[in-house]
Amino acid sequence: MKYFLIILLAAISSAISAQQLSKEELIFLTPEWKGDRFDDGRPKVPDAILDRMKLVTLEEAWATCRGEGYNYQYEGDWMQIHPEGVLVGRALTATFFPGRPDIHGAIQDKGNADGRILSPNSWAIDMLQPGDVYVVDQHGANIDGPTIGDNLGNSIFARSGNGIVYDGPIRDVNGLKEIEGFTSYFKTYHPSHHFGSYSPGNNKGPIRLNTTLVGINTPTRIGDATVMPGDVVLARDGGVMFIPPHLAELVVKTSEIVRLRDMFGHQRLREKKYTAGQIDSRWTDDIEKDFSQWLNDHMDELPVPKEQIQELLKNRTW
């Protein structure tokens, strides 16, 4: 345990000076993920799993994560853009602290020397890949705090095809609503904009500095949730789940089984074949056999991939 804490603290220290965990550090902090990764080490949950995740409910995802011991993956009480949509993607995280000139200046100078362009508030956005969700801890900043408006919103959507989860204030809400498909979650709105520029050679530091970027693709906190780069974001119905990548397929498969059993049970209740008590309690062997036959008969019509239903039937004993 002591060794782990030393490594974690070293990783976080490295992130603050370089704004980004190394590939080796990201792999170290996501040991349960055995699949593909991006070049920077971030877990890359397959697109097929992300597509299936769009039908998963928050309750199903929460129950599966909690059953595996992950109790702090949900955050609620959001404002929304395009609430009719479902936001699913891989988390790319950014963490901001209240502005501090000496730290901000050192980070911006190093970032510019490394080839990063202009203000740090756009650096993480430039790294977004298709299917990513930009997840930002904006430390509850309000007046002069928003780092995202309609300009950066358009850049985010152009790079990722997705919206954002932003624990803080945004601006230009009307302009962001014009971006079709930009399903997004944010905590509040403020018409001001952040001040986070830095002029080399200005010994007094930047004027009215309000935010300082301290981490890109580092562990971060969004309300009551702990978020790692590569977590699968599932945002719908006013809430957000951050699903560890190694649990994403389990969440999807569990949801699909629940969905199929609900569809079967509801149909049989409408047909009055079974009573509510029979469907709402542990099914008998006869009902389980009926369910298997129903799956086989309706395989091509159900909202679950056919190969997944075939796999389910193969593992059933009824």
Buried (B, 14 or more C-beta within 10 A) or exposed (E): EEEEEEEBEEBBEBBBEBBBBBBEBBBBBBEEBEBEBBEBBBBBBEEEBBEBBEBBBBEBBBBBBEEBEBEBBBBEEBBBBBBEBBBBBBBBBBBBBEBBBEBBBBBBEEBBEEEBEEBBBBBBBEBBBEBBBBBBBBBEBBEBBBBBBBEBBBBBBEBBBBBBBBBBBBBBBEEBBEBEEBBBBBBBEBEBBBBBBBEEEEEEBBEEBBBBBBBBBBBBBBBEBBBBBBBBBBBBEEBBBBBBBBBBBBBBBBBBBBBBBEBBBEEBBEEEEBEEEBBEEEBEEEBBBBBBEBBEEBBEEBEBBEEBBEEBBEEEEB
